[in-house]
Amino acid sequence: MRSLASLPVASSAPPSLSARLARQGLLAAAKRGVPAERLCEEVGLRWSDLGDPEARIPYTVLDDILERAVSLTGDDNLGLHMAGMDVMDADDPASLVILTSANLREAMVRGCRYQRVWGDGERFVMEDTPRGVRMRFTPVGPSWRPAHRHLAEVALVQLATGIRVFTGADVRPLRARFVHAAPADPREHEALFGCPLEFNAPANDLEFSAEDADRPFVHADALLNAVFEHHARRALERLPVTDTLSDRVREQVRRTLAGGDFSFVAVARALRVPPRTVQRQLAAEGRTYAGIVEALRRELSQGYLQRRMSIAEVSFLLGYADPAAFHRAFKRWWGTSPESFRKARAGG
């Protein structure tokens, strides 16, 4: 039996996350008659280790736990039921930063800023939309696993239901999207989200109106928030320093996107890493080269369009040889044209 303290913590270690989420899944399974200790033993962990607020486990171990829990319980909606567990923890400063934020928009920004307290990787990304704001969730892993459905659902349900608690109002998302296929019976999803649902979608995300994004939180407290942010920053500082290959690839692409050679081979050459090694390491970090380029272009596009640049200039800065290709990509990302997006952001 391995102890969590014995797991590697160097930057070469596999991506990991707080053991809290594993404990959450185990408790949800225990409520359905599966002993938590038994599940721990099957994946080589000790139940007692999961109570350590600083304990972390590889994502692959969490995937194993969730998939085994679904198999043993027959609970296809395990992620929804995990979201119903009480997980507010005084030892989790990042969650307390969210609780005391001014509103949803601020909470989402800070949640993304401190997300590594919960787990490595860029799982959460906030995006402005013509209608408001959207939080996107991407599970970590080189390929899709059944556990990723439950991870996406627990993340989005906690956001959808959390905003109702945090605002004291019956706030409903504009839309919820999921990468996975629709469940055989979607009634529980419909009741929890209370909004149109889309499955087999290009991303897992929730979209809220601009009005709801700026609705005040009932526990907003600037002084307490500053204290919790201080502790969240300290928590980040205690984590191993990581200079992931994903980060280096993203930075190299950013430098060469406008008018340079940002092809996969050129980026690997600039980093002095063999292309096969780059591909293998990105997969280990749960990323792909195409995904990194796509995410960077999407992120930069909204900022560029809010400046006084022509659509052709924005297209060039994002590395598109043909503005029509940029239009198609932008419509895929935001559900509207660049011109309509700019007009909506300008207020008319």
C-alpha positions in Angstrom: 0.0 0.0 0.0 1.5 3.3 -1.0 1.2 6.5 1.0 0.4 9.8 -0.7 3.5 11.2 0.9 5.5 8.8 -1.1 4.1 9.9 -4.5 6.6 12.0 -6.6 6.3 15.7 -6.3 9.0 16.9 -8.7 8.1 18.7 -11.9 8.5 15.4 -13.8 5.7 13.8 -11.8 2.4 13.1 -13.6 -0.3 15.9 -13.3 -2.0 15.7 -9.9 -4.9 17.2 -8.0 -6.0 17.6 -4.4 -7.1 14.4 -2.8 -10.3 16.1 -1.8 -12.1 15.2 -5.0 -11.1 11.6 -4.6 -12.5 11.7 -1.1 -15.7 13.3 -2.5 -16.2 10.4 -5.0 -15.5 7.8 -2.4 -18.0 9.3 0.0 -20.6 9.4 -2.8 -20.0 5.7 -3.5 -20.2 4.9 0.3 -23.6 6.5 0.4 -24.6 3.8 -2.1 -23.2 1.0 -0.1 -19.6 0.7 -1.3 -17.1 0.8 1.5 -14.7 3.7 0.9 -11.8 1.7 2.3 -12.4 -1.0 -0.3 -12.2 1.4 -3.2 -9.0 2.9 -1.8 -7.4 -0.5 -1.5 -8.3 -1.3 -5.1 -6.3 1.7 -6.4 -3.5 1.3 -3.9 -4.3 4.2 -1.5 -5.1 4.5 2.2 -8.3 6.2 3.2 -6.6 8.0 6.1 -4.3 9.7 3.6 -7.2 11.4 1.9 -7.9 13.5 4.9 -4.6 15.4 4.6 -5.5 18.9 3.1 -2.2 19.0 1.2 -2.3 15.5 -0.2 -2.4 15.1 -3.9 -2.9 12.2 -6.2 -2.4 11.6 -10.0 -5.4 12.3 -12.1 -5.2 8.8 -13.4 -5.8 7.4 -9.9 -8.9 9.6 -9.6 -10.2 8.3 -13.0 -9.7 4.8 -11.7 -11.6 5.5 -8.5 -14.6 7.1 -10.3 -14.8 4.4 -13.0 -14.7 1.6 -10.4 -17.2 3.4 -8.2 -19.7 3.6 -11.1 -19.1 -0.1 -11.8 -19.8 -1.1 -8.2 -22.7 1.2 -7.6 -24.4 1.2 -11.0 -24.8 5.0 -10.5 -24.5 6.5 -13.9 -25.0 10.0 -12.4 -22.2 9.7 -9.8 -20.8 13.1 -10.8 -24.2 14.8 -10.1 -24.3 13.1 -6.7 -20.7 14.0 -5.9 -21.7 17.7 -6.5 -24.3 17.4 -3.8 -21.7 16.5 -1.1 -20.8 19.3 1.3 -17.2 20.1 0.3 -16.7 23.6 1.8 -13.4 23.2 3.8 -11.7 25.8 6.0 -8.4 24.3 4.8 -9.2 25.2 1.2 -8.5 28.9 0.8 -9.2 28.9 -3.0 -12.9 28.0 -2.3 -13.1 30.7 0.4 -11.8 33.2 -2.1 -14.7 32.3 -4.4 -17.2 32.4 -1.5 -16.2 36.0 -0.5 -15.9 37.4 -4.0 -18.0 40.3 -5.1 -19.9 38.5 -7.9 -19.8 35.5 -10.2 -17.6 37.2 -12.8 -15.0 38.0 -10.1 -15.3 34.5 -8.6 -14.7 32.9 -12.0 -11.6 35.0 -12.6 -10.1 34.1 -9.2 -11.2 30.5 -9.5 -9.1 30.2 -12.7 -6.2 32.1 -11.0 -6.0 29.7 -8.1 -7.2 26.5 -9.8 -3.8 24.8 -9.3 -4.6 24.6 -5.6 -7.2 22.0 -6.6 -5.3 20.5 -9.5 -2.6 20.9 -12.1 -3.4 22.0 -15.6 -5.7 24.6 -17.2 -9.0 22.8 -16.5 -11.1 25.9 -16.0 -11.1 28.8 -18.5 -13.4 31.8 -18.3 -14.5 33.4 -21.6 -16.6 36.4 -22.3 -19.5 35.8 -24.7 -21.8 38.2 -26.5 -24.5 37.3 -24.0 -22.3 37.3 -20.8 -19.7 34.9 -19.5 -18.9 31.3 -19.9 -16.8 28.8 -17.8 -15.3 26.0 -19.7 -14.0 22.8 -18.1 -11.6 20.4 -19.7 -10.6 17.2 -17.8 -6.9 16.4 -17.7 -5.6 13.4 -19.6 -4.2 12.4 -23.0 -7.4 10.8 -24.1 -11.1 10.7 -23.1 -12.1 8.3 -20.3 -15.5 7.5 -18.9 -14.5 9.2 -15.6 -14.2 12.5 -17.5 -18.0 12.6 -17.9 -18.4 12.6 -14.1 -15.6 15.1 -13.6 -17.3 17.5 -16.0 -20.7 17.1 -14.4 -19.5 17.6 -10.9 -17.6 20.7 -11.9 -20.5 22.3 -13.8 -23.2 21.3 -11.3 -21.2 22.8 -8.4 -21.0 26.1 -10.4 -24.7 26.0 -11.4 -26.0 25.3 -7.9 -23.3 27.3 -6.1 -24.2 30.6 -7.7 -27.8 30.2 -6.4 -26.3 29.8 -2.9 -23.8 32.6 -3.3 -26.3 35.1 -4.7 -29.4 34.0 -2.8 -31.3 34.2 -6.1 -32.7 31.5 -8.4 -30.0 32.1 -11.0 -30.1 29.7 -14.0 -27.5 29.3 -16.7 -28.3 30.3 -20.3 -27.0 27.0 -21.5 -25.1 23.9 -20.3 -22.9 22.0 -22.8 -21.2 18.6 -22.4 -18.8 16.7 -24.6 -20.2 13.3 -23.7 -23.4 11.8 -25.1 -26.8 12.4 -23.5 -27.7 10.1 -20.6 -30.5 7.7 -21.1 -32.6 9.7 -18.6 -31.7 13.4 -18.5 -34.4 14.4 -16.0 -31.9 14.8 -13.1 -29.7 17.0 -15.3 -32.6 19.1 -16.3 -33.7 19.6 -12.6 -30.2 20.6 -11.5 -29.2 22.9 -14.3 -32.6 24.3 -15.1 -31.6 25.5 -18.6 -31.2 24.1 -22.1 -28.8 21.2 -22.3 -26.5 20.3 -25.2 -24.7 17.0 -25.4 -22.0 15.8 -27.9 -20.9 19.4 -27.8 -17.4 20.8 -28.6 -16.8 21.7 -24.9 -18.0 21.3 -21.4 -19.2 24.7 -20.3 -21.8 26.8 -18.6 -22.9 30.3 -19.9 -24.5 33.0 -17.7 -26.0 36.3 -18.7 -24.1 39.5 -18.1 -26.7 40.5 -15.5 -26.3 37.3 -13.5 -22.5 37.4 -13.8 -22.5 40.8 -12.0 -25.2 39.9 -9.4 -23.7 40.5 -5.9 -22.7 37.6 -3.7 -24.4 37.5 -0.3 -21.1 36.6 1.5 -19.0 39.2 -0.4 -16.4 40.7 1.9 -13.4 42.6 0.5 -11.3 42.3 3.7 -11.9 38.6 4.2 -11.4 38.0 0.5 -7.9 39.7 0.6 -7.0 37.4 3.6 -8.1 34.3 1.8 -6.3 35.3 -1.4 -3.1 35.7 0.7 -3.5 32.1 1.9 -4.4 30.9 -1.6 -1.2 32.4 -2.9 0.8 30.7 -0.1 -0.9 27.4 -1.0 0.3 27.9 -4.6 3.8 28.7 -3.5 4.0 25.4 -1.5 3.3 23.4 -4.6 6.2 22.1 -6.7 7.4 24.6 -9.3 6.4 23.4 -12.7 7.7 24.6 -16.1 5.6 22.3 -18.2 6.3 21.7 -21.8 2.7 22.8 -22.5 3.6 26.2 -21.1 6.8 26.4 -23.2 4.9 25.4 -26.4 2.2 28.0 -25.7 4.7 30.8 -25.2 6.6 29.9 -28.4 3.4 29.8 -30.4 2.4 33.2 -28.9 5.8 34.7 -30.1 5.5 33.4 -33.6 1.7 33.4 -34.3 1.7 36.7 -36.2 3.8 36.2 -39.4 6.1 33.6 -38.0 6.4 29.8 -38.4 4.4 28.3 -35.6 4.1 24.8 -37.2 4.6 21.9 -34.8 8.0 21.0 -36.3 9.2 24.7 -36.1 8.1 25.0 -32.4 9.8 21.7 -31.5 12.9 22.9 -33.2 12.8 26.3 -31.4 12.5 24.4 -28.1 15.3 22.0 -29.0 13.1 19.1 -28.2 12.5 16.2 -30.7 9.0 16.3 -32.2 8.2 12.8 -31.0 9.2 13.8 -27.5 7.1 16.9 -27.7 4.1 14.9 -28.8 4.6 12.3 -26.1 5.1 14.8 -23.3 2.1 16.9 -24.3 0.0 13.8 -24.2 1.3 13.0 -20.7 0.2 16.5 -19.6 -3.2 16.0 -21.2 -2.7 18.5 -24.0 -2.2 18.4 -27.8 -0.4 20.9 -30.0 -3.5 21.7 -32.0 -5.5 22.2 -28.8 -2.9 24.7 -27.4 -2.9 26.7 -30.6 -6.8 26.7 -30.7 -7.1 27.8 -27.1 -4.5 30.6 -27.5 -6.2 31.9 -30.7 -9.6 31.9 -28.9 -8.2 33.7 -25.9 -6.4 36.4 -27.9 -9.3 36.9 -30.4 -11.6 38.6 -27.9 -8.9 41.1 -26.7 -7.9 42.0 -30.3 -11.5 42.6 -31.3 -12.0 45.1 -28.5 -9.2 47.2 -30.0 -9.3 49.4 -33.0 -8.1 46.8 -35.5 -9.6 45.6 -38.7 -10.9 42.0 -39.0 -8.1 41.4 -41.5 -5.5 42.6 -38.9 -6.9 40.4 -36.2 -6.9 37.4 -38.6 -3.2 38.1 -39.3 -2.2 38.4 -35.7 -3.9 35.1 -35.0 -1.8 33.4 -37.7 -4.6 32.9 -40.3 -3.5 33.2 -43.9 -7.2 33.5 -45.0 -9.6 35.8 -43.1 -12.4 33.4 -44.0 -10.8 30.7 -42.0 -10.7 33.1 -39.0 -14.4 33.8 -39.5 -15.2 30.1 -39.4 -13.1 29.5 -36.3 -14.5 32.5 -34.5 -18.1 31.4 -35.2 -17.2 28.0 -33.8 -15.7 29.5 -30.6 -18.3 32.1 -29.8 -21.4 31.2 -31.8 -21.4 34.6 -33.6 -19.3 36.5 -36.2 -16.4 38.7 -35.3 -18.3 41.7 -36.4 -21.4 40.9 -34.3 -19.1 40.1 -31.3 -17.4 43.5 -31.6 -20.7 45.3 -31.9 -22.2 43.5 -28.8 -19.1 44.2 -26.7 -19.3 47.9 -27.8 -22.8 48.0 -26.4 -24.7 48.4 -29.6 
